[in-house]
Amino acid sequence: MRLFYLVFISTLGFAASVMAQAPLSAIDWLSDSINDPPVFEIPTDTAPLVEPFIQDISVKKGLTPVSPDAIGLLSPALTGFSAGLWGDMLADDIANLITNFPNEGMPEARSVFRRILLAQANPAPNDIQNGLVLQARAGRLLDIGALDAAEALIGLAPATNPSIFEQKFNISVLTNRTSEVCDALKTAPAISDDLSARIFCLARGGDWNAAAITLSLGAGIGAIEPARAEMLMRFLDPELFEGEPDPAAPNPMNIMDFVLREAVLLPRPTGLMPLPYLYRDIGTRAPLRAKLDASERLVMAGSLPSNLLFAAYREGKAASSGGVWGRANSVQLLDDALKEKNIENLSRALLNIYEEFSSAGLLNALAEEYAEVLSTLEYSPEFNGAALPVLDLLHLANVSNSSWADGVELDENRRLALAIVTQAPLIIDPSGSAMQQSIINGLNGPLPNNPATVRLLGLLEEDRQGQAILASLGLLSDGSMSDPEGVRTGLYVLVAAGQTAAARRIAVQILLLPVGG
């Protein structure tokens, strides 16, 4: 019989002996089991797969905020948000608002939401320093797959309570950077009553025996459910299960289930994986197809910088045509055409990539990647049908180029987008669509006369800027399919809340991005 089973069986006897002598001491023994393991070399944790999606951040370590809820990676000077972002809202209300707010809408709307999650702000008046709002913010970053940002945010808070520790642990096992949380658990075992976490940390620290004993005792007293106990056994010694059928994936599958199954190379369930579970698929060791699929989904969620997606597109030759491989091939063809500077080939490549990325909902990412280099090109009639796609990409990236704008005939949406990007006067055309008129009025018009505007401006007067901004983003969430009056109100309130640049970019995206954007 293999060593693991010998240990498992013998420790069950040990557990029975312990419980017979002192029934209340079994859990105490489990808590103590992590304190003094033998010295082993701890595996080096991985560096972040991507840099946190944060710009111009200065984090001063060593300074402990008065409340965990005041923690943020972006200062009011960077975000344009008030320090009193939530006014007199209670902590439970703020947390519920953040937790339930959908990460939907135009790319810039998602960016505004992400900045709210990362922003420094005063805690609620009923704050009891339990980090409730911080956990809601980190939880939403985790939900959308922005693990580096979530880890950086929650990492600024000490693990002073079990809830914050659990969140730190869940994020760290997904990023594979567990040294800090495992050290914290070793120092203060009472911070978590999850034996799976203790066993995982013991194993990661090299103490296989203590991990096996803890597992055996925990399973023996019913503190670990059988399915989890089996997965932990597989994690500790996968060779024991060679030839055994793969256990079915639990539904739903929580983070520890996922990590343990990945560690022993069990197949994933069919269908789309939740965004947080895609993090390892964008690492250097991931197969290219998995990396492309994961990167596209995370970029569309606003959780991954688009340049990393395009780096993946350029990694290797497309294995087939269509889908992600078709987009990878179109990127490489455009890169080659830009180097050759052959207008015919460049026009063909631009038309192809515009169509590919538009249908995939990645047009804004394409603009972010190529606008700078496209802005250096001079318009020529030889570009023919590619001129309008180029101009769209420039405007989506908030870049203007007069040679392209003067060389093509623009429809009403494109003329308005051009005026917004160049900050020209916005003049209402009576023959324009209701959406175009609403955008102009929202950005530069009189006060909308509707109850929604009155209510949201009232929130701003009450210093509930965060609540007003999120409500405005909700009115804009359907893009070009949104109610025009709601678009007018949403843009107007964003401008009133000091988010003029964001409002203008959202307006351009509504005008130029296809439905689903």
Summary of the structure (lengths in Angstrom):
residues: 517
radius of gyration: 26.9
end to end distance: 58.8
largest distance: 90.5
contacts: 1670
relative contact order: 0.10
helix: 62%
strand: 0%
